[in-house]
Amino acid sequence: MSIYSFAGVTPSGTEVPFKNYEGKVLLIANTASKCGLTPQYGDLQKLYEQYGDQGLVVLGFPCNQFAGQEPGTSEEAEAFCQINYGVTFPVFAKVDVNGPEASLLFQYLKGQQPGDGESSDIQWNFTKFLVDRSGNVVARVEPKESPESMKDLIESLLK
């Protein structure tokens, strides 16, 4: 199994195979609109604008599992990102990232990069995973670390 075995579903219900992103560097994050870390949307967008031409793709997955901080519909989450942070990277339908209903994608990501804690569970919104051009999940960046902190690693993966 590889990252390219998965697909995301857009808020309108269209399935997007990750095979479409083969050869790209992926930054995948679980997101939320009503979180203290929500301004990271703007930071993710900056990275997408700065490195998108070189092959970086940011993929956002809204999640309501942490203090109900993504209470609306998938469409509302997508619109919020676009209106408030000018997000142009793909924002998919809401997913669970932990528990029995966790998306297969996030189960895979956590299995590849379990983190430093006792559990591989995602602890909060804006946990970020980096995937290299070959589809290997190479890093997990915890929520409080800013997207900017990944610039050096992103640049090395884009070379």
N, CA, C and O atoms as a DFTB+ gen file, in Angstrom:
636 C
 N C O
     1  1       0.847      -1.176       0.000
     2  2       0.000       0.000       0.000
     3  2       0.890       1.235       0.000
     4  3       1.944       1.251       0.635
     5  1       0.462       2.262      -0.711
     6  2       1.191       3.523      -0.724
     7  2       0.198       4.674      -0.638
     8  3      -1.015       4.472      -0.706
     9  1       0.723       5.867      -0.488
    10  2      -0.123       7.059      -0.426
    11  2      -0.983       7.169      -1.682
    12  3      -2.082       7.723      -1.642
    13  1      -0.483       6.641      -2.792
    14  2      -1.199       6.742      -4.064
    15  2      -2.362       5.757      -4.169
    16  3      -3.083       5.754      -5.166
    17  1      -2.546       4.924      -3.148
    18  2      -3.687       4.002      -3.100
    19  2      -4.949       4.712      -2.609
    20  3      -6.048       4.169      -2.713
    21  1      -4.792       5.918      -2.078
    22  2      -5.900       6.616      -1.442
    23  2      -6.512       7.655      -2.371
    24  3      -5.980       7.971      -3.436
    25  1      -7.634       8.165      -1.930
    26  2      -8.307       9.259      -2.636
    27  2      -8.932      10.157      -1.591
    28  3      -9.247       9.720      -0.483
    29  1      -9.106      11.406      -1.951
    30  2      -9.842      12.340      -1.116
    31  2     -11.167      12.614      -1.793
    32  3     -11.304      12.458      -3.006
    33  1     -12.135      13.020      -1.005
    34  2     -13.444      13.365      -1.547
    35  2     -13.640      14.863      -1.334
    36  3     -13.500      15.360      -0.216
    37  1     -13.963      15.579      -2.406
    38  2     -14.188      17.015      -2.299
    39  2     -15.495      17.272      -1.558
    40  3     -16.312      16.362      -1.417
    41  1     -15.703      18.490      -1.085
    42  2     -16.977      18.808      -0.427
    43  2     -18.195      18.560      -1.318
    44  3     -19.290      18.305      -0.818
    45  1     -18.006      18.634      -2.627
    46  2     -19.130      18.376      -3.544
    47  2     -19.303      16.895      -3.855
    48  3     -20.217      16.520      -4.590
    49  1     -18.421      16.037      -3.294
    50  2     -18.575      14.596      -3.450
    51  2     -17.751      13.955      -4.550
    52  3     -17.912      12.764      -4.815
    53  1     -16.870      14.710      -5.201
    54  2     -16.023      14.156      -6.248
    55  2     -14.815      13.479      -5.623
    56  3     -14.160      14.051      -4.752
    57  1     -14.520      12.269      -6.062
    58  2     -13.350      11.549      -5.560
    59  2     -12.115      11.974      -6.353
    60  3     -12.132      11.998      -7.584
    61  1     -11.044      12.310      -5.629
    62  2      -9.791      12.720      -6.254
    63  2      -8.726      11.691      -5.887
    64  3      -8.271      11.660      -4.744
    65  1      -8.319      10.842      -6.847
    66  2      -7.288       9.836      -6.552
    67  2      -5.943      10.507      -6.257
    68  3      -5.534      11.431      -6.960
    69  1      -5.271      10.036      -5.221
    70  2      -3.960      10.588      -4.903
    71  2      -2.934      10.230      -5.971
    72  3      -1.852      10.816      -6.010
    73  1      -3.259       9.288      -6.827
    74  2      -2.392       8.976      -7.964
    75  2      -2.153      10.248      -8.788
    76  3      -1.112      10.390      -9.430
    77  1      -3.129      11.174      -8.763
    78  2      -2.993      12.458      -9.467
    79  2      -1.819      13.275      -8.940
    80  3      -1.324      14.160      -9.638
    81  1      -1.371      12.994      -7.728
    82  2      -0.300      13.768      -7.098
    83  2       1.050      13.057      -7.156
    84  3       2.012      13.503      -6.531
    85  1       1.126      11.973      -7.888
    86  2       2.374      11.230      -7.994
    87  2       3.481      12.158      -8.498
    88  3       3.278      12.935      -9.431
    89  1       4.661      12.066      -7.862
    90  2       5.791      12.899      -8.245
    91  2       5.801      14.269      -7.587
    92  3       6.719      15.056      -7.816
    93  1       4.798      14.566      -6.776
    94  2       4.709      15.839      -6.053
    95  2       5.125      15.628      -4.597
    96  3       5.105      14.504      -4.094
    97  1       5.499      16.707      -3.933
    98  2       5.688      16.698      -2.486
    99  2       4.351      17.106      -1.891
   100  3       3.799      18.145      -2.255
   101  1       3.829      16.301      -0.983
   102  2       2.519      16.569      -0.378
   103  2       2.671      17.013       1.066
   104  3       3.470      16.461       1.822
   105  1       1.894      18.016       1.433
   106  2       1.765      18.441       2.813
   107  2       0.291      18.245       3.147
   108  3      -0.568      18.974       2.649
   109  1       0.004      17.259       3.990
   110  2      -1.371      16.876       4.319
   111  2      -1.644      17.270       5.763
   112  3      -0.880      16.917       6.661
   113  1      -2.745      18.007       5.990
   114  2      -3.053      18.474       7.347
   115  2      -4.522      18.279       7.672
   116  3      -5.389      18.453       6.816
   117  1      -4.795      17.912       8.928
   118  2      -6.173      17.977       9.416
   119  2      -6.384      19.400       9.922
   120  3      -5.529      19.952      10.615
   121  1      -7.501      19.978       9.580
   122  2      -7.709      21.410       9.808
   123  2      -9.020      21.665      10.541
   124  3      -9.847      20.767      10.694
   125  1      -9.197      22.915      10.995
   126  2     -10.446      23.332      11.636
   127  2     -10.581      24.843      11.526
   128  3      -9.588      25.571      11.545
   129  1     -11.810      25.300      11.411
   130  2     -12.097      26.719      11.195
   131  2     -12.233      27.530      12.470
   132  3     -12.120      28.755      12.427
   133  1     -12.470      26.887      13.599
   134  2     -12.740      27.624      14.836
   135  2     -11.757      27.237      15.936
   136  3     -12.139      26.965      17.074
   137  1     -10.498      27.219      15.567
   138  2      -9.425      26.756      16.445
   139  2      -8.426      27.895      16.639
   140  3      -8.282      28.750      15.765
   141  1      -7.751      27.908      17.759
   142  2      -6.705      28.901      17.958
   143  2      -5.592      28.800      16.924
   144  3      -4.858      29.762      16.698
   145  1      -5.468      27.635      16.298
   146  2      -4.430      27.429      15.287
   147  2      -4.932      27.691      13.864
   148  3      -4.180      27.524      12.904
   149  1      -6.183      28.098      13.724
   150  2      -6.775      28.327      12.401
   151  2      -5.937      29.260      11.524
   152  3      -5.918      29.069      10.308
   153  1      -5.244      30.259      12.081
   154  2      -4.405      31.094      11.214
   155  2      -3.343      30.312      10.435
   156  3      -2.759      30.838       9.488
   157  1      -3.091      29.055      10.831
   158  2      -2.160      28.237      10.050
   159  2      -2.661      28.028       8.615
   160  3      -1.863      27.722       7.729
   161  1      -3.955      28.188       8.376
   162  2      -4.445      28.149       6.997
   163  2      -3.670      29.139       6.133
   164  3      -3.265      28.821       5.015
   165  1      -3.470      30.343       6.669
   166  2      -2.733      31.365       5.930
   167  2      -1.289      30.960       5.691
   168  3      -0.742      31.204       4.616
   169  1      -0.667      30.337       6.696
   170  2       0.716      29.877       6.556
   171  2       0.822      28.744       5.534
   172  3       1.768      28.695       4.748
   173  1      -0.156      27.835       5.552
   174  2      -0.166      26.749       4.566
   175  2      -0.333      27.313       3.155
   176  3       0.308      26.846       2.212
   177  1      -1.197      28.318       3.019
   178  2      -1.400      28.949       1.717
   179  2      -0.110      29.607       1.220
   180  3       0.219      29.520       0.037
   181  1       0.618      30.265       2.127
   182  2       1.892      30.901       1.739
   183  2       2.878      29.864       1.208
   184  3       3.546      30.089       0.199
   185  1       2.962      28.730       1.895
   186  2       3.856      27.662       1.422
   187  2       3.419      27.170       0.047
   188  3       4.251      26.947      -0.832
   189  1       2.121      27.005      -0.132
   190  2       1.575      26.541      -1.405
   191  2       1.917      27.530      -2.517
   192  3       2.296      27.128      -3.617
   193  1       1.782      28.813      -2.230
   194  2       2.104      29.831      -3.235
   195  2       3.598      29.874      -3.517
   196  3       4.013      30.024      -4.667
   197  1       4.407      29.742      -2.471
   198  2       5.854      29.843      -2.629
   199  2       6.443      28.640      -3.358
   200  3       7.358      28.796      -4.167
   201  1       5.925      27.436      -3.079
   202  2       6.562      26.226      -3.602
   203  2       5.701      25.418      -4.569
   204  3       6.150      24.396      -5.088
   205  1       4.488      25.857      -4.812
   206  2       3.600      25.104      -5.695
   207  2       4.170      24.888      -7.080
   208  3       4.017      23.808      -7.651
   209  1       4.825      25.899      -7.631
   210  2       5.422      25.771      -8.966
   211  2       6.560      24.760      -8.994
   212  3       6.910      24.230     -10.049
   213  1       7.136      24.498      -7.813
   214  2       8.242      23.536      -7.731
   215  2       7.745      22.124      -7.426
   216  3       8.532      21.178      -7.417
   217  1       6.436      21.978      -7.177
   218  2       5.903      20.642      -6.961
   219  2       5.277      20.372      -5.619
   220  3       4.946      19.222      -5.331
   221  1       5.094      21.391      -4.767
   222  2       4.433      21.177      -3.474
   223  2       2.923      21.292      -3.646
   224  3       2.429      22.226      -4.277
   225  1       2.196      20.331      -3.078
   226  2       0.740      20.390      -3.038
   227  2       0.317      20.268      -1.574
   228  3       0.707      19.330      -0.878
   229  1      -0.483      21.226      -1.123
   230  2      -1.040      21.196       0.231
   231  2      -2.447      20.621       0.125
   232  3      -3.217      21.015      -0.751
   233  1      -2.783      19.699       1.006
   234  2      -4.102      19.072       1.028
   235  2      -4.689      19.230       2.433
   236  3      -4.112      18.756       3.412
   237  1      -5.834      19.898       2.521
   238  2      -6.473      20.131       3.800
   239  2      -7.665      19.215       4.012
   240  3      -8.476      19.009       3.109
   241  1      -7.759      18.665       5.223
   242  2      -8.856      17.770       5.587
   243  2      -9.516      18.279       6.866
   244  3      -9.035      17.990       7.962
   245  1     -10.611      19.032       6.744
   246  2     -11.313      19.505       7.935
   247  2     -11.750      18.337       8.825
   248  3     -12.128      17.267       8.347
   249  1     -11.685      18.585      10.127
   250  2     -12.002      17.544      11.105
   251  2     -12.686      18.193      12.308
   252  3     -12.255      19.240      12.790
   253  1     -13.745      17.564      12.778
   254  2     -14.504      18.108      13.912
   255  2     -14.283      17.307      15.190
   256  3     -15.099      17.391      16.108
   257  1     -13.215      16.543      15.276
   258  2     -13.004      15.676      16.427
   259  2     -12.378      16.361      17.634
   260  3     -12.300      15.755      18.703
   261  1     -11.933      17.595      17.497
   262  2     -11.232      18.255      18.585
   263  2     -12.036      19.469      19.037
   264  3     -12.010      20.522      18.400
   265  1     -12.744      19.303      20.139
   266  2     -13.546      20.363      20.766
   267  2     -14.585      20.950      19.811
   268  3     -14.972      22.110      19.958
   269  1     -15.037      20.170      18.843
   270  2     -16.084      20.623      17.937
   271  2     -15.706      21.874      17.165
   272  3     -16.549      22.739      16.931
   273  1     -14.439      21.976      16.766
   274  2     -13.949      23.208      16.155
   275  2     -14.141      23.280      14.639
   276  3     -13.667      24.218      13.998
   277  1     -14.831      22.298      14.065
   278  2     -15.234      22.342      12.649
   279  2     -16.682      21.877      12.577
   280  3     -16.970      20.812      12.031
   281  1     -17.606      22.689      13.138
   282  2     -18.985      22.232      13.313
   283  2     -19.846      22.237      12.051
   284  3     -20.848      21.524      11.995
   285  1     -19.488      23.003      11.061
   286  2     -20.337      23.143       9.880
   287  2     -20.168      22.002       8.895
   288  3     -19.571      20.969       9.201
   289  1     -20.703      22.215       7.722
   290  2     -20.591      21.223       6.655
   291  2     -19.214      21.323       5.992
   292  3     -18.468      22.274       6.227
   293  1     -18.897      20.349       5.180
   294  2     -17.647      20.382       4.412
   295  2     -17.608      21.605       3.505
   296  3     -16.565      22.239       3.350
   297  1     -18.746      21.931       2.907
   298  2     -18.824      23.091       2.017
   299  2     -18.557      24.381       2.783
   300  3     -17.886      25.281       2.278
   301  1     -19.086      24.471       4.008
   302  2     -18.851      25.665       4.830
   303  2     -17.375      25.777       5.216
   304  3     -16.819      26.875       5.238
   305  1     -16.751      24.657       5.516
   306  2     -15.326      24.666       5.864
   307  2     -14.492      25.145       4.676
   308  3     -13.580      25.955       4.839
   309  1     -14.801      24.650       3.502
   310  2     -14.067      25.044       2.299
   311  2     -14.250      26.543       2.033
   312  3     -13.281      27.249       1.752
   313  1     -15.476      27.017       2.122
   314  2     -15.753      28.433       1.877
   315  2     -15.043      29.314       2.903
   316  3     -14.507      30.366       2.555
   317  1     -15.038      28.887       4.166
   318  2     -14.366      29.639       5.217
   319  2     -12.891      29.846       4.869
   320  3     -12.370      30.955       4.988
   321  1     -12.230      28.783       4.441
   322  2     -10.792      28.860       4.106
   323  2     -10.550      29.836       2.967
   324  3      -9.625      30.647       3.008
   325  1     -11.392      29.743       1.956
   326  2     -11.224      30.586       0.775
   327  2     -11.493      32.044       1.110
   328  3     -10.731      32.922       0.705
   329  1     -12.561      32.312       1.838
   330  2     -12.959      33.694       2.137
   331  2     -12.003      34.344       3.132
   332  3     -11.598      35.491       2.941
   333  1     -11.643      33.628       4.186
   334  2     -10.868      34.226       5.267
   335  2      -9.355      34.141       5.104
   336  3      -8.622      34.958       5.662
   337  1      -8.880      33.149       4.339
   338  2      -7.433      32.963       4.206
   339  2      -6.971      32.878       2.756
   340  3      -5.792      32.627       2.507
   341  1      -7.865      33.079       1.800
   342  2      -7.489      33.047       0.391
   343  2      -6.961      31.701      -0.061
   344  3      -6.154      31.627      -0.988
   345  1      -7.411      30.638       0.586
   346  2      -6.900      29.291       0.289
   347  2      -7.271      28.877      -1.130
   348  3      -8.431      28.939      -1.538
   349  1      -6.256      28.456      -1.860
   350  2      -6.460      27.918      -3.210
   351  2      -6.030      26.458      -3.312
   352  3      -6.253      25.819      -4.340
   353  1      -5.417      25.924      -2.256
   354  2      -5.056      24.502      -2.278
   355  2      -6.307      23.662      -2.035
   356  3      -7.300      24.169      -1.512
   357  1      -6.270      22.382      -2.412
   358  2      -7.461      21.538      -2.235
   359  2      -7.849      21.351      -0.773
   360  3      -7.020      21.002       0.067
   361  1      -9.115      21.590      -0.493
   362  2      -9.703      21.312       0.818
   363  2     -10.772      20.251       0.584
   364  3     -11.697      20.446      -0.204
   365  1     -10.631      19.146       1.269
   366  2     -11.505      17.997       1.047
   367  2     -12.668      17.991       2.039
   368  3     -12.771      18.863       2.902
   369  1     -13.528      17.004       1.898
   370  2     -14.651      16.823       2.812
   371  2     -14.127      16.482       4.205
   372  3     -13.022      15.963       4.357
   373  1     -14.936      16.780       5.209
   374  2     -14.576      16.506       6.587
   375  2     -14.310      15.012       6.797
   376  3     -14.967      14.153       6.207
   377  1     -13.333      14.735       7.651
   378  2     -12.973      13.361       7.989
   379  2     -12.765      13.245       9.494
   380  3     -12.573      14.244      10.187
   381  1     -12.806      12.018       9.982
   382  2     -12.309      11.702      11.313
   383  2     -10.861      11.258      11.137
   384  3     -10.526      10.595      10.156
   385  1     -10.006      11.623      12.085
   386  2      -8.599      11.240      11.997
   387  2      -8.206      10.218      13.063
   388  3      -7.137       9.613      12.982
   389  1      -9.064      10.027      14.055
   390  2      -8.842       9.058      15.133
   391  2     -10.096       8.219      15.314
   392  3     -11.178       8.570      14.843
   393  1      -9.923       7.106      16.004
   394  2     -11.071       6.292      16.378
   395  2     -11.532       5.344      15.291
   396  3     -10.903       5.228      14.239
   397  1     -12.652       4.660      15.561
   398  2     -13.120       3.609      14.661
   399  2     -13.568       4.125      13.292
   400  3     -13.603       3.361      12.327
   401  1     -13.907       5.393      13.201
   402  2     -14.337       5.965      11.919
   403  2     -13.231       6.762      11.230
   404  3     -13.492       7.477      10.263
   405  1     -12.003       6.643      11.722
   406  2     -10.887       7.395      11.133
   407  2     -10.730       7.036       9.665
   408  3     -10.844       5.873       9.276
   409  1     -10.468       8.048       8.864
   410  2     -10.275       7.805       7.434
   411  2      -9.082       6.878       7.239
   412  3      -8.123       6.897       8.012
   413  1      -9.163       6.071       6.192
   414  2      -8.063       5.154       5.881
   415  2      -6.783       5.921       5.611
   416  3      -5.697       5.462       5.964
   417  1      -6.902       7.092       4.985
   418  2      -5.719       7.914       4.720
   419  2      -5.007       8.263       6.024
   420  3      -3.794       8.082       6.137
   421  1      -5.752       8.761       7.009
   422  2      -5.100       9.165       8.258
   423  2      -4.638       7.959       9.058
   424  3      -3.656       8.065       9.792
   425  1      -5.297       6.835       8.949
   426  2      -4.776       5.614       9.573
   427  2      -3.409       5.286       8.978
   428  3      -2.473       4.938       9.698
   429  1      -3.310       5.400       7.666
   430  2      -2.052       5.118       6.973
   431  2      -0.968       6.113       7.395
   432  3       0.142       5.713       7.746
   433  1      -1.291       7.408       7.361
   434  2      -0.310       8.429       7.723
   435  2       0.220       8.205       9.133
   436  3       1.427       8.283       9.363
   437  1      -0.675       7.927      10.078
   438  2      -0.265       7.690      11.471
   439  2       0.572       6.424      11.588
   440  3       1.481       6.356      12.415
   441  1       0.277       5.428      10.774
   442  2       1.074       4.211      10.786
   443  2       2.488       4.438      10.270
   444  3       3.435       3.810      10.743
   445  1       2.626       5.322       9.312
   446  2       3.930       5.629       8.734
   447  2       4.744       6.579       9.611
   448  3       5.969       6.473       9.676
   449  1       4.066       7.500      10.280
   450  2       4.720       8.481      11.164
   451  2       3.901       8.569      12.448
   452  3       3.049       9.448      12.581
   453  1       4.154       7.659      13.399
   454  2       3.299       7.576      14.587
   455  2       3.460       8.712      15.588
   456  3       2.648       8.821      16.507
   457  1       4.461       9.552      15.450
   458  2       4.645      10.625      16.418
   459  2       5.448      10.155      17.616
   460  3       5.932       9.024      17.643
   461  1       5.588      11.018      18.595
   462  2       6.464      10.741      19.738
   463  2       5.737      10.256      20.976
   464  3       6.382       9.783      21.912
   465  1       4.415      10.356      21.016
   466  2       3.664      10.018      22.221
   467  2       3.445       8.530      22.392
   468  3       3.969       7.712      21.635
   469  1       2.652       8.193      23.412
   470  2       2.312       6.798      23.688
   471  2       1.440       6.224      22.588
   472  3       1.489       5.026      22.307
   473  1       0.655       7.067      21.975
   474  2      -0.288       6.654      20.950
   475  2       0.045       7.374      19.655
   476  3       0.599       8.473      19.672
   477  1      -0.291       6.755      18.537
   478  2      -0.081       7.430      17.251
   479  2      -1.222       8.391      16.946
   480  3      -1.189       9.092      15.935
   481  1      -2.237       8.429      17.818
   482  2      -3.385       9.298      17.564
   483  2      -2.952      10.743      17.343
   484  3      -1.979      11.220      17.926
   485  1      -3.690      11.407      16.501
   486  2      -3.498      12.833      16.285
   487  2      -4.052      13.537      17.516
   488  3      -5.153      13.237      17.976
   489  1      -3.275      14.474      18.040
   490  2      -3.632      15.116      19.306
   491  2      -4.495      16.358      19.139
   492  3      -5.217      16.733      20.063
   493  1      -4.433      17.016      17.952
   494  2      -5.182      18.259      17.779
   495  2      -5.225      18.621      16.305
   496  3      -4.623      17.960      15.459
   497  1      -5.958      19.694      16.026
   498  2      -6.049      20.218      14.668
   499  2      -4.682      20.690      14.175
   500  3      -3.838      21.111      14.966
   501  1      -4.481      20.616      12.894
   502  2      -3.274      21.086      12.212
   503  2      -2.047      20.231      12.499
   504  3      -0.933      20.742      12.611
   505  1      -2.264      18.918      12.617
   506  2      -1.146      17.984      12.547
   507  2      -0.832      17.857      11.062
   508  3      -1.727      17.672      10.237
   509  1       0.453      17.959      10.736
   510  2       0.860      18.019       9.334
   511  2       1.778      16.848       9.004
   512  3       2.663      16.497       9.784
   513  1       1.553      16.250       7.838
   514  2       2.385      15.154       7.349
   515  2       3.017      15.578       6.032
   516  3       2.353      16.167       5.180
   517  1       4.310      15.276       5.866
   518  2       4.994      15.547       4.605
   519  2       5.290      14.233       3.894
   520  3       5.747      13.261       4.496
   521  1       5.017      14.238       2.607
   522  2       5.211      13.062       1.758
   523  2       6.169      13.457       0.641
   524  3       5.972      14.477      -0.019
   525  1       7.213      12.645       0.427
   526  2       8.181      12.986      -0.622
   527  2       7.659      12.620      -2.009
   528  3       6.575      12.054      -2.144
   529  1       8.429      12.943      -3.021
   530  2       8.011      12.735      -4.413
   531  2       7.804      11.262      -4.765
   532  3       7.136      10.941      -5.747
   533  1       8.380      10.368      -3.958
   534  2       8.215       8.932      -4.195
   535  2       7.042       8.339      -3.426
   536  3       6.766       7.144      -3.530
   537  1       6.352       9.177      -2.653
   538  2       5.187       8.708      -1.906
   539  2       5.480       8.254      -0.494
   540  3       4.602       7.692       0.161
   541  1       6.693       8.482      -0.003
   542  2       7.056       8.099       1.359
   543  2       6.640       9.193       2.344
   544  3       6.903      10.374       2.118
   545  1       5.994       8.792       3.428
   546  2       5.615       9.745       4.477
   547  2       6.875       9.966       5.315
   548  3       7.291       9.090       6.074
   549  1       7.476      11.151       5.168
   550  2       8.801      11.381       5.746
   551  2       8.790      12.183       7.039
   552  3       9.785      12.184       7.763
   553  1       7.701      12.858       7.346
   554  2       7.685      13.665       8.570
   555  2       6.266      13.871       9.058
   556  3       5.307      13.911       8.288
   557  1       6.177      14.001      10.364
   558  2       4.940      14.389      11.035
   559  2       5.274      15.619      11.868
   560  3       6.189      15.592      12.690
   561  1       4.539      16.679      11.653
   562  2       4.788      17.933      12.352
   563  2       3.561      18.222      13.220
   564  3       2.441      18.325      12.719
   565  1       3.789      18.348      14.506
   566  2       2.691      18.497      15.452
   567  2       2.043      19.886      15.345
   568  3       2.647      20.819      14.815
   569  1       0.818      20.010      15.849
   570  2       0.016      21.205      15.627
   571  2       0.659      22.533      16.005
   572  3       0.540      23.508      15.263
   573  1       1.331      22.584      17.137
   574  2       1.866      23.874      17.589
   575  2       3.068      24.331      16.771
   576  3       3.451      25.500      16.835
   577  1       3.668      23.422      16.004
   578  2       4.765      23.817      15.122
   579  2       4.159      24.461      13.885
   580  3       3.261      23.903      13.255
   581  1       4.656      25.622      13.552
   582  2       4.091      26.357      12.425
   583  2       4.472      25.699      11.103
   584  3       5.506      25.039      11.015
   585  1       3.657      25.872      10.093
   586  2       4.029      25.388       8.766
   587  2       5.378      25.954       8.310
   588  3       6.125      25.282       7.599
   589  1       5.686      27.179       8.716
   590  2       6.971      27.799       8.359
   591  2       8.147      26.960       8.840
   592  3       9.203      26.957       8.207
   593  1       7.978      26.246       9.957
   594  2       9.076      25.446      10.508
   595  2       9.477      24.308       9.575
   596  3      10.519      23.682       9.769
   597  1       8.657      24.041       8.571
   598  2       8.930      22.934       7.645
   599  2       9.637      23.386       6.379
   600  3       9.927      22.558       5.517
   601  1       9.920      24.666       6.242
   602  2      10.466      25.190       4.983
   603  2      11.735      24.471       4.535
   604  3      11.850      24.094       3.368
   605  1      12.684      24.276       5.442
   606  2      13.947      23.636       5.050
   607  2      13.702      22.209       4.553
   608  3      14.276      21.784       3.550
   609  1      12.847      21.481       5.262
   610  2      12.553      20.116       4.847
   611  2      11.820      20.106       3.504
   612  3      12.126      19.289       2.636
   613  1      10.873      20.995       3.338
   614  2      10.141      21.085       2.059
   615  2      11.112      21.368       0.929
   616  3      11.054      20.729      -0.121
   617  1      12.014      22.335       1.145
   618  2      12.991      22.683       0.105
   619  2      13.872      21.490      -0.239
   620  3      14.175      21.259      -1.410
   621  1      14.282      20.736       0.764
   622  2      15.128      19.564       0.476
   623  2      14.359      18.492      -0.290
   624  3      14.934      17.804      -1.133
   625  1      13.070      18.343      -0.009
   626  2      12.259      17.342      -0.714
   627  2      11.952      17.769      -2.144
   628  3      11.729      16.921      -3.009
   629  1      11.938      19.059      -2.398
   630  2      11.633      19.555      -3.739
   631  2      12.838      19.458      -4.680
   632  3      12.670      19.513      -5.898
   633  1      14.045      19.316      -4.135
   634  2      15.246      19.251      -4.984
   635  2      15.279      17.991      -5.798
   636  3      16.217      17.775      -6.566
